[in-house]
Amino acid sequence: EVRAVAHDEERLTRDDTTPAVHFLTFSFAPDQIDVFERGPVHIVVDHPGYREDVALSDEHRGELLRDLRDAS
């Protein structure tokens, strides 16, 4: 499990409104990248107002894996 870190959340979200797009980053340790490579990988949203679980295709996982390998 790798949790997202929100950026500019305090600036973008106000009591009366929230933006349609939130920017998130994920920090992976080298061993987590190895697990990611083996798959399967799921993107999970676990929020009281919205729940979703989507498995990444091998193609998407491969593209993201290239980014993870380049960043480490």
C-alpha positions in Angstrom: 0.0 0.0 0.0 1.3 3.4 -1.0 -0.8 6.4 0.1 -1.1 9.6 -1.9 0.1 13.0 -0.7 -2.1 15.9 -1.7 -0.6 19.1 -2.9 -2.1 22.6 -2.3 -5.0 21.1 -0.5 -5.4 23.9 1.9 -5.2 26.5 -0.9 -7.6 24.6 -3.3 -10.3 23.5 -0.8 -12.5 25.9 1.0 -15.6 25.5 3.1 -17.9 26.4 0.2 -16.1 24.8 -2.7 -13.6 22.2 -3.8 -11.9 21.9 -7.2 -12.7 19.2 -9.7 -9.0 18.2 -9.9 -6.6 17.4 -7.0 -2.9 16.9 -7.5 -1.4 13.8 -5.7 2.0 12.3 -5.6 3.1 8.9 -4.4 6.5 8.0 -2.9 7.6 4.4 -3.5 10.4 2.6 -1.7 12.6 0.4 -3.9 10.9 -2.8 -2.6 7.5 -1.3 -3.3 8.5 -0.7 -6.9 9.4 -4.4 -7.1 6.0 -5.4 -5.9 4.4 -2.9 -8.3 6.3 -4.6 -11.1 5.0 -8.0 -10.3 1.3 -6.8 -10.1 -1.5 -6.8 -9.9 -1.9 -3.1 -9.1 -5.1 -1.4 -7.9 -5.9 2.3 -7.6 -8.2 2.5 -4.6 -10.3 5.4 -3.3 -11.5 4.9 0.2 -13.5 8.0 1.2 -16.8 8.0 3.0 -18.4 9.8 0.1 -16.8 7.8 -2.7 -15.3 4.3 -2.9 -13.7 2.8 -6.0 -11.2 0.0 -6.8 -9.8 -0.3 -10.3 -7.1 -2.7 -11.4 -4.5 -1.2 -13.8 -4.0 -2.9 -17.1 -0.6 -4.4 -17.8 0.0 -1.6 -20.3 -0.8 1.2 -17.8 1.3 -0.6 -15.1 4.2 -0.8 -17.5 4.1 2.9 -18.3 4.0 3.9 -14.7 6.7 1.4 -13.8 9.0 3.1 -16.3 8.4 6.4 -14.5 9.0 4.8 -11.1 12.3 3.2 -12.3 13.4 6.5 -13.8 12.7 8.4 -10.6 14.6 6.0 -8.3 
